[in-house]
């Protein structure tokens, strides 16, 4: 049995969004076989109580929670002009978190430190160089690729050129930072073969473990509660201030939704997730669109959906929202980039990149009950391959269990 210290950017339980879903799946499975401690930030909508949820406590030997730091605009601008410093590396800079990490490293023995995401990797610089635990770096997204794609997308739109300038600077800084973290880690985890290839591009010879995003299939397939939504209901779930989500739903609202409403005048689109960005405010006046804000559990909304949509145009890694919706047996329409990282996603969902094709697929799945039922069945079968029990053996073997 190994002693593992897991670092997470927000409390992984209850798992209400992508990062937490992955972190909870890994933590829960590791804790069944190893001695796990957790040092975590609490996001603004989480309680930083030192005695968190009993379910989380039951999985851990010890746990400490630190409120996420807030960074002012002057702080971000100052970091932006510091040569070579990636903005992401300072996003969760906290003296309190660092002090607790150093205290635990001095008081307890850990065989491994598992770092969940690049935004926490800067804390690896604080680990003593001798007698230190080995490091597992779980790269949730290949971050330099995400920023490079954002830069290229923004360059095509003059109103977004300031964003393009920012992303152009950041992806180069992230490339150097991400490469250094991968070189220094003892084990690197990539979430897809595409991300693995992108990491090997910057670290030749890197041998990472490819462990896709997974899900507790039974917890979704067996969830029968549904909210009451106007039908037909199109549903999207995600953190609504995350740039790829914002860009994707704005594209859907502007280019796809008018075509859907022309064929289905009573249709409603539900954008479900915390922290709706101000850029989404203009959608509040669009007929048929509902922005819910934070909800206790997204599963009742997914269960009530006629069609689940993933209209992403920018991103990296793999989208856990696709696993949530397929595990619940939903008919899904996604862009190909939205489904990137999954093996043969066309077996489980309709893929469409053009606005007309996307709208046609949405309308067809509403109007043709038989076709929708076929895609629902395919989705349920597909999700079983991404259950955590099937995905984690390579990591467990590396840890010695």
C-alpha positions as CSV (number, residue, x, y, z in Angstrom):
1,X,0.0,0.0,0.0
2,X,1.4,3.4,-1.0
3,X,1.0,6.7,0.8
4,X,-0.3,9.2,-1.7
5,X,-0.8,13.0,-1.3
6,X,-3.3,14.3,-3.9
7,X,-3.4,18.0,-4.8
8,X,-6.6,19.3,-6.3
9,X,-7.7,22.8,-7.5
10,X,-11.2,22.4,-5.9
11,X,-12.8,20.0,-3.6
12,X,-13.5,16.8,-5.7
13,X,-16.7,15.9,-3.8
14,X,-19.5,16.4,-4.5
15,X,-18.4,16.0,-8.2
16,X,-20.4,18.7,-10.0
17,X,-18.3,19.6,-13.0
18,X,-15.6,18.2,-15.2
19,X,-12.4,18.6,-13.2
20,X,-14.0,17.5,-10.0
21,X,-15.6,14.5,-11.7
22,X,-12.2,13.3,-12.9
23,X,-10.5,14.0,-9.5
24,X,-13.2,12.2,-7.6
25,X,-13.1,9.2,-9.8
26,X,-9.3,8.9,-9.3
27,X,-9.4,9.7,-5.6
28,X,-12.2,7.3,-4.8
29,X,-10.5,4.4,-6.7
30,X,-7.0,5.0,-5.3
31,X,-8.4,5.2,-1.8
32,X,-9.8,1.7,-2.1
33,X,-6.2,0.4,-2.4
34,X,-3.9,3.0,-0.9
35,X,-3.5,5.5,1.9
36,X,-4.6,8.8,0.4
37,X,-4.3,12.3,1.8
38,X,-5.9,15.3,0.2
39,X,-4.7,18.9,0.1
40,X,-7.3,20.9,-1.9
41,X,-8.4,24.4,-2.7
42,X,-12.1,25.2,-2.2
43,X,-13.7,27.2,-5.1
44,X,-15.8,30.2,-4.2
45,X,-19.0,28.2,-4.2
46,X,-17.6,25.5,-2.0
47,X,-17.4,25.5,1.8
48,X,-13.8,25.6,3.0
49,X,-14.9,24.0,6.3
50,X,-12.0,22.0,7.8
51,X,-14.5,19.2,8.3
52,X,-15.8,18.6,4.8
53,X,-18.3,16.1,3.5
54,X,-18.2,12.7,5.4
55,X,-17.9,10.9,2.1
56,X,-14.7,12.7,1.3
57,X,-13.4,12.2,4.8
58,X,-14.0,8.5,4.6
59,X,-11.7,8.3,1.6
60,X,-8.8,10.1,3.1
61,X,-6.3,9.6,5.9
62,X,-6.1,13.4,6.3
63,X,-7.5,16.4,4.5
64,X,-6.9,20.1,4.5
65,X,-8.9,22.7,2.5
66,X,-7.7,26.2,1.5
67,X,-10.0,28.9,-0.1
68,X,-8.9,29.6,-3.7
69,X,-7.0,32.9,-3.9
70,X,-8.4,35.8,-5.9
71,X,-6.2,37.7,-8.3
72,X,-6.7,41.3,-9.0
73,X,-6.4,42.7,-12.6
74,X,-3.2,44.6,-11.6
75,X,-1.8,41.3,-10.3
76,X,-2.6,39.6,-13.6
77,X,-1.1,42.4,-15.7
78,X,2.0,42.4,-13.6
79,X,2.4,38.6,-14.1
80,X,1.7,39.1,-17.8
81,X,4.8,41.3,-18.3
82,X,7.1,39.1,-16.3
83,X,9.2,37.3,-19.0
84,X,8.4,33.6,-19.4
85,X,5.8,33.3,-16.6
86,X,2.6,31.5,-17.8
87,X,-0.5,33.1,-16.3
88,X,-1.9,29.7,-15.4
89,X,1.1,29.0,-13.2
90,X,0.1,31.9,-10.9
91,X,-3.7,31.3,-10.9
92,X,-3.7,29.4,-7.6
93,X,-0.6,31.0,-5.9
94,X,-1.3,30.8,-2.2
95,X,1.1,31.2,0.7
96,X,-1.4,29.3,2.9
97,X,-1.6,26.3,0.6
98,X,2.2,26.3,0.2
99,X,2.7,26.4,4.0
100,X,0.4,23.4,4.5
101,X,2.1,21.5,1.8
102,X,5.6,22.1,3.3
103,X,4.3,21.2,6.8
104,X,2.9,17.9,5.7
105,X,6.0,17.0,3.7
106,X,8.0,17.6,6.9
107,X,5.6,15.7,9.2
108,X,4.5,12.8,7.1
109,X,5.9,10.3,4.7
110,X,4.5,10.2,1.2
111,X,5.5,7.8,-1.5
112,X,3.8,9.9,-4.2
113,X,2.4,13.3,-4.8
114,X,-0.3,13.4,-7.4
115,X,-0.9,16.8,-9.0
116,X,-4.2,17.2,-10.6
117,X,-3.8,19.8,-13.4
118,X,-1.1,22.2,-14.6
119,X,-2.4,25.1,-12.5
120,X,-1.0,23.3,-9.4
121,X,2.3,22.3,-10.9
122,X,4.1,25.4,-9.6
123,X,4.0,23.9,-6.1
124,X,6.3,21.1,-7.2
125,X,9.1,23.7,-7.0
126,X,8.6,23.6,-3.2
127,X,9.3,19.9,-2.9
128,X,12.7,19.1,-1.3
129,X,15.2,17.7,-3.8
130,X,16.3,14.9,-1.5
131,X,14.2,12.2,0.0
132,X,11.2,13.6,-1.8
133,X,8.1,11.6,-2.9
134,X,7.8,10.7,-6.5
135,X,5.5,12.8,-8.6
136,X,2.5,11.9,-10.7
137,X,1.4,14.8,-13.0
138,X,-2.2,14.4,-14.3
139,X,-2.5,16.8,-17.3
140,X,-6.2,17.3,-17.5
141,X,-5.8,19.4,-20.7
142,X,-2.8,19.9,-22.9
143,X,-2.9,23.5,-21.9
144,X,-0.5,24.9,-24.5
145,X,-2.6,23.4,-27.3
146,X,-5.8,24.9,-25.8
147,X,-4.3,28.4,-25.8
148,X,-2.8,28.0,-29.3
149,X,-6.2,27.0,-30.7
150,X,-7.8,30.0,-28.9
151,X,-5.2,32.3,-30.4
152,X,-5.9,31.0,-33.9
153,X,-9.7,31.2,-33.5
154,X,-9.5,34.8,-32.2
155,X,-7.2,36.0,-35.0
156,X,-10.1,35.4,-37.4
157,X,-12.3,37.9,-35.6
158,X,-11.0,41.5,-35.3
159,X,-13.1,42.1,-32.2
160,X,-11.2,39.3,-30.4
161,X,-7.7,40.4,-31.4
162,X,-6.8,41.5,-27.8
163,X,-7.7,37.9,-26.8
164,X,-5.6,36.6,-29.6
165,X,-2.6,38.6,-28.5
166,X,-3.0,37.3,-24.9
167,X,-3.3,33.6,-26.1
168,X,-0.4,34.0,-28.5
169,X,1.8,35.0,-25.6
170,X,0.4,32.4,-23.2
171,X,0.6,29.3,-25.4
172,X,4.3,29.8,-25.9
173,X,4.9,30.3,-22.2
174,X,2.7,27.3,-21.4
175,X,4.6,25.2,-23.8
176,X,7.8,25.8,-21.9
177,X,6.2,25.4,-18.5
178,X,4.2,22.3,-19.4
179,X,7.3,20.7,-20.9
180,X,9.4,21.3,-17.8
181,X,6.7,19.8,-15.5
182,X,6.4,16.7,-17.7
183,X,10.2,16.2,-17.8
184,X,10.4,16.6,-14.0
185,X,7.5,14.2,-13.1
186,X,8.1,10.5,-12.6
187,X,4.7,9.6,-14.1
188,X,2.7,11.8,-16.6
189,X,-0.9,11.1,-17.3
190,X,-2.5,12.3,-20.5
191,X,-6.3,12.1,-21.0
192,X,-6.2,11.1,-24.7
193,X,-3.9,9.9,-27.4
194,X,-4.1,13.3,-29.0
195,X,-2.9,15.0,-25.8
196,X,-0.2,12.3,-25.5
197,X,1.0,13.2,-29.0
198,X,1.0,16.9,-28.2
199,X,3.0,16.3,-25.0
200,X,5.5,14.2,-26.9
201,X,5.9,17.0,-29.4
202,X,7.3,19.2,-26.6
203,X,9.0,16.4,-24.6
204,X,10.5,13.9,-27.2
205,X,10.7,10.4,-25.8
206,X,8.0,11.1,-23.1
207,X,6.2,7.9,-22.2
208,X,2.9,9.0,-20.5
209,X,0.0,6.9,-19.3
210,X,-3.1,7.6,-21.4
211,X,-6.0,7.4,-18.9
212,X,-9.1,9.0,-20.5
213,X,-11.7,10.9,-18.5
214,X,-14.0,8.3,-16.9
215,X,-17.2,8.1,-15.0
216,X,-19.0,6.0,-12.4
217,X,-21.4,4.7,-15.0
218,X,-23.8,3.2,-12.4
219,X,-24.2,6.6,-10.7
220,X,-25.5,8.1,-13.9
221,X,-27.3,5.2,-15.5
222,X,-29.3,4.6,-12.3
223,X,-30.2,8.3,-11.7
224,X,-33.9,8.6,-12.7
225,X,-34.7,12.0,-11.2
226,X,-35.6,14.7,-13.8
227,X,-36.5,18.3,-13.6
228,X,-39.5,19.6,-15.4
229,X,-38.4,21.3,-18.7
230,X,-40.3,22.6,-21.6
231,X,-40.1,20.1,-24.4
232,X,-38.4,19.5,-26.7
233,X,-35.5,20.4,-24.5
234,X,-31.9,20.9,-25.6
235,X,-29.4,20.9,-22.7
236,X,-25.8,21.9,-22.3
237,X,-24.0,21.6,-19.0
238,X,-20.6,23.0,-17.9
239,X,-18.8,25.8,-16.1
240,X,-20.2,28.8,-17.8
241,X,-17.3,31.2,-17.4
242,X,-14.9,28.7,-19.1
243,X,-13.8,30.2,-22.4
244,X,-14.5,27.1,-24.6
245,X,-18.0,26.7,-23.2
246,X,-18.8,30.4,-23.6
247,X,-17.6,30.5,-27.2
248,X,-19.4,27.3,-28.0
249,X,-22.8,28.2,-26.7
250,X,-22.6,31.7,-28.3
251,X,-21.9,30.0,-31.6
252,X,-24.8,27.7,-31.1
253,X,-27.2,30.5,-30.1
254,X,-26.2,32.7,-33.0
255,X,-25.8,30.2,-35.8
256,X,-27.7,27.1,-34.9
257,X,-30.6,28.0,-32.6
258,X,-32.5,30.2,-35.1
259,X,-32.6,27.3,-37.5
260,X,-33.7,24.9,-34.8
261,X,-36.5,27.3,-33.7
262,X,-37.7,27.8,-37.2
263,X,-38.5,24.1,-37.4
264,X,-39.4,23.6,-33.7
265,X,-41.0,26.9,-32.5
266,X,-41.6,25.5,-29.0
267,X,-38.1,24.2,-28.4
268,X,-36.1,25.4,-25.4
269,X,-32.3,25.5,-24.8
270,X,-31.1,25.1,-21.2
271,X,-27.6,26.3,-20.4
272,X,-26.8,24.7,-17.1
273,X,-23.8,25.6,-15.0
274,X,-22.2,27.9,-12.5
275,X,-20.7,31.3,-13.0
276,X,-22.4,32.4,-16.3
277,X,-20.1,34.9,-18.0
278,X,-21.2,38.4,-18.8
279,X,-20.8,37.6,-22.5
280,X,-23.8,35.4,-22.1
281,X,-26.1,38.1,-20.8
282,X,-27.4,38.9,-24.3
283,X,-28.8,35.4,-24.5
284,X,-31.3,36.2,-21.7
285,X,-33.5,38.0,-24.2
286,X,-33.3,35.3,-26.9
287,X,-36.6,33.3,-27.3
288,X,-36.4,29.8,-25.9
289,X,-33.0,30.1,-24.1
290,X,-32.8,29.6,-20.3
291,X,-29.6,30.2,-18.3
292,X,-30.0,28.4,-15.0
293,X,-26.8,29.3,-13.2
294,X,-25.4,26.9,-10.6
295,X,-27.6,23.9,-9.8
296,X,-27.0,21.2,-7.0
297,X,-26.8,18.4,-9.6
298,X,-26.8,18.5,-13.4
299,X,-28.1,14.9,-13.7
300,X,-31.8,15.8,-13.5
301,X,-31.3,18.3,-16.3
302,X,-29.5,15.8,-18.5
303,X,-32.2,13.2,-17.7
304,X,-34.9,15.6,-18.8
305,X,-33.1,16.5,-22.1
306,X,-34.6,15.5,-25.4
307,X,-31.2,16.1,-27.0
308,X,-27.9,16.9,-25.3
309,X,-25.6,19.3,-27.2
310,X,-21.8,19.8,-27.2
311,X,-21.2,22.7,-29.6
312,X,-17.5,23.3,-28.7
313,X,-15.2,25.0,-31.2
314,X,-12.1,25.4,-29.0
315,X,-10.7,23.0,-26.3
316,X,-8.4,20.3,-25.3
317,X,-8.5,17.0,-23.4
318,X,-11.8,15.1,-23.4
319,X,-15.2,16.4,-22.3
320,X,-16.6,14.6,-19.2
321,X,-20.0,16.1,-20.2
322,X,-20.1,13.6,-23.0
323,X,-19.6,10.7,-20.7
324,X,-22.3,12.0,-18.3
325,X,-24.9,12.3,-21.1
326,X,-24.0,9.0,-22.8
327,X,-24.1,7.1,-19.5
328,X,-27.6,8.5,-19.0
329,X,-28.6,7.3,-22.5
330,X,-29.1,10.6,-24.2
331,X,-29.1,11.4,-27.9
332,X,-26.1,13.7,-28.3
333,X,-25.1,16.1,-31.1
334,X,-21.4,17.3,-30.8
335,X,-18.8,19.0,-32.9
336,X,-15.9,16.8,-33.8
337,X,-13.6,18.9,-31.6
338,X,-16.1,18.5,-28.8
339,X,-15.8,14.7,-29.1
340,X,-12.0,14.8,-29.6
341,X,-10.0,12.3,-27.5
342,X,-12.7,9.6,-27.5
343,X,-12.4,6.4,-29.5
344,X,-14.8,6.3,-32.4
345,X,-17.3,8.8,-31.0
346,X,-19.4,8.5,-34.1
347,X,-20.6,5.2,-32.7
348,X,-22.3,7.0,-29.8
349,X,-23.3,10.5,-31.0
350,X,-24.1,12.5,-34.1
351,X,-21.1,14.7,-35.1
352,X,-21.6,17.9,-37.0
353,X,-19.3,21.0,-37.4
354,X,-21.3,23.1,-39.8
355,X,-24.2,25.2,-38.3
356,X,-26.7,23.9,-40.8
357,X,-25.7,20.2,-40.2
358,X,-25.8,20.7,-36.5
359,X,-29.3,22.2,-36.6
360,X,-30.5,19.5,-39.0
361,X,-29.2,16.8,-36.6
362,X,-30.9,18.5,-33.6
363,X,-34.2,18.7,-35.4
364,X,-34.1,15.2,-36.8
365,X,-33.5,13.7,-33.4
366,X,-36.5,15.5,-32.0
367,X,-38.8,14.6,-34.9
368,X,-37.8,11.0,-35.4
369,X,-38.4,9.0,-32.3
370,X,-37.0,5.8,-33.7
371,X,-33.6,7.4,-34.7
372,X,-33.4,9.1,-31.3
373,X,-34.0,5.8,-29.5
374,X,-31.3,4.2,-31.6
375,X,-28.7,6.9,-30.6
376,X,-29.8,6.6,-27.0
377,X,-29.1,2.9,-27.0
378,X,-25.7,3.4,-28.6
379,X,-24.8,6.0,-26.1
380,X,-25.5,3.8,-23.1
381,X,-23.4,0.9,-24.6
382,X,-20.6,3.3,-25.4
383,X,-20.2,4.8,-22.0
384,X,-19.5,1.4,-20.3
385,X,-16.0,1.4,-21.8
386,X,-15.2,4.6,-19.8
387,X,-16.1,3.3,-16.3
388,X,-13.3,4.0,-13.9
389,X,-12.8,0.4,-13.0
390,X,-11.8,-0.3,-16.6
391,X,-9.6,2.8,-17.0
392,X,-7.4,2.8,-13.9
393,X,-5.5,-0.6,-13.9
394,X,-2.4,1.0,-15.7
395,X,-2.0,3.6,-12.9
396,X,-2.7,1.1,-10.2
397,X,0.0,-1.2,-11.6
398,X,2.5,1.7,-11.7
399,X,1.7,2.4,-8.0
400,X,2.3,-1.2,-7.2
401,X,-1.1,-2.6,-6.6
